[in-house]
Amino acid sequence: MIARIASLVVMLAACSSPAAEARAGTDAPPATVFDELETRLLRAGVIGMDFHLTATGAAEIDVRGRFDMTPTGTDLRAAGTFAGQPVDLVLGRASDEIVFGRAADPLIAPVPEHLREALILGLTRMGLLHNIARLTGNAPPDHADGGVAEWVRVDGFRTDSTAARTLAFVITVAGQPAGTAELELDEDGRPRLRRQTVRFPTGDMHVIERYDQVVVQAPGS
């Protein structure tokens, strides 16, 4: 089981005005809307969401959980099936340590300097599934020690003509094309739904990420 999950984690890693006032569905270019979303999340005092992640094709995945973040704390819980095997995962930050990996045998380590950036840019650019996959192998969020903004990039932005709040873009990882995504925002510019195709040598993986009860609060609000 662990070897099967580990191989999929490797595949995913290889593919793979105040901004708080920004709102999707305006006349702003889609790249600008995306940049404003990232800035808003990076500056937020509180972020929270329920999530449901599914994938078909190169990997079969069905995981549900909850993600919460404050300036000093992080709590991510996820459970379901990954590559046909049950998983129960955790990522928690308290004080100067993080606990991460499989809930039955997690690891403990000092808090990486860029944990917040790795989680937020991981969410916006790659989707939650990438770092969930890393937790299945008892690995911390990708590039939590720094460099995530340079490692994974998004470009080729366009809007879906049938859905004004849906941003479509191309994902590049370590300079190589890794897939495409469509990110749907709600009326307040918060993530609501993500559809993504990740390209592997063995075939494509089609991912859907649903985000519910999304909270994004500015510091002090």
N, C-alpha and C positions, 0 to 999 in steps of 0.2 A: 504493500500500500504506500509506504513512505517513498520508495523508489519511484513509483508511478507519479505521485504528486510532485516529487522533486524535479522530475523531468519536465513537467508542465511549467513549473516555476522558472526553470531555465529558459524555456521557450518564450514565456511572457517577458522575461527580462531582455531578451534579445530583440523582440519585436519593436517589441514594445516601447472741473468743478468738483466738490468732494465726491469721491467714487461712491459713497454710500447713497448718493442721490440718483445714481444711474438707474435707468429703466430700459428694459428691452422693448423692442417693437417701435422704436423711434426711427428717425431718419439717419441716425449715426451709422457709420460703416460697421459691418459685423466684427471686424478686427478690433475696433474701438470698444464695442460693447463687451467683447471677450476680455480685453485688457482691463476694463473698468470692473468687471466681475471679479477677476483675480485680485485686483487692488482692494476691492471692498472686502473680500474674504480674508486677505492677509492682514487687514487693519481691524477686522471685527473683534469685538470683545468676547462674544459668544457665538458659536456655530453649533447647530444640532440638526440631526435628521435621522429618520428611519430609512432603511434601504432594503431593496430586493434586487439581487443580481442574478441573472441567468445567462447561460452561454450554451450554444450548440455548435456542432461542426467538429473542429479539431479537439475540443474539450467539452464535456457535458458538465455544467455547473448550475447549482441552484442554492443560493445562500441568502439569508436574511439577517438583519442586524440593526445596530444603532451606533451612531457616531456623534460624540460630543466633544467640544473643545473650548477651553477658556485660555486666557493668557498664561496660566500656570498649570493647567491640567488637561489631560487627554484621556478619553475613555471610548474604546471601540470594541464592540462585541459582535461576533458573527458566528452563525451556525447553519448547517445544511449539508449538502453533498458537493464534493469537489472531485472530478474525475471518477465518479461512481462510488466514492468512499465518504463516510460521514466525517464531518469536521466540526470542531468547536474551538473558536479562536478568540484571542484577547490581545489588546494593546492598551496599556494603561500607563499613565504618567502621574507620579506623586513625588513631590519634593524634587530631589536630584537624580531619581532613578526611573527607568521604564521597565515594565514587565511586558513581554511580547511572545507570541507564538501560539502553540497549541495549549489550550486551557489546562490540559492534564499535566503537561510538563513544560511550562513556559520558562523563558530565560529572563535574567535580570541584568541590566547594564546601566552605566551612566547615561543621562539624557543627552542624545546627540545635539550638537549646537544648532543644527538647521532642521530639527524635527518638524516644526510647524510648517515651514516652507515646503518640505518634502511631502507632507500629507496634503496640503492645500493644492499645490501645483500638480501633485500626483492625481488628485481628484479632478481638477479642471482639464488637464491635458491628456491623461491616460485613462481616467475613470478609477473608481474605487477598487475594481477587481485586481488591478496589478499589485497593489500592496496587500490585499487580502491573500493573493497567491503567495506572496513572500511569507506571510505569517504561517501558512501551512507548512513551510519548511523551517520554522523557527528563525526566520530572518527579519530584521527590522525594516521599516519603510525604506525604499530605495533612495539613495543619495541623501540620507538624513544627516550625513557629515558635511554636506555641501555640494554645490554644482548641479542641482536638479534643473535649474532654469536653462542651463546651457546644454544639458544632456538630452532633455526631451523638449522639442519645440513644436509649435503648431503654426500652420500658414495655409495659403490657398483658401482663405475664408470666402464664404458666400452665405446668403440667407436662402432658406427654403421659400419659394414664392407662394406656397400654399399655407405656410405657417410663419407669420411675421416674427415670432419669437424663437425660431429655430435657427441655430448657427451651425453651418457645416464647415468642416476643415480637414486638413491632412495632418497626420501625426508623423513626426520624424524623430527617431531615437538614435543617438550617437551618430548622427549624420546620415542615417539610412531610413528610407520610407518604411513605416511600420503598420500603417493602416489609415482608416478614415473614420470620422465620427460626426454625428449630428447631436447637438446639445440643445434641448428645449428648455426655455426659461419660463417661469410663471409671470404674472402681470407685475410683480415687484422685482423682476430681474433675478430671481433665485433659481438654482438648478431644479428641474422637475423630472426630466427624462433624458436618457442618453442612449443612443443606438450607435454601435461601433462594430467595425470589421477589422480584425487583427489578422495580419498575414503571417503564416508560418510556412516553412518548407514542406510540411506535411499537409497543408491545406489551410483554409481560412477558419477563423472562429468568429461567430456572430454573437455579440454581447448586447444585452439590454439591461440598463440600470435604471431603476425607478427610485425616486427620492420623495418621501412623504414627511409631513410635519416639519418642514424645513424652517429653521430659525437662524437669522443672521442679524445680530445686534451690534450696533456701534459701541465702542468703549464708553462706559458710564451710563448707558441708556437702560 
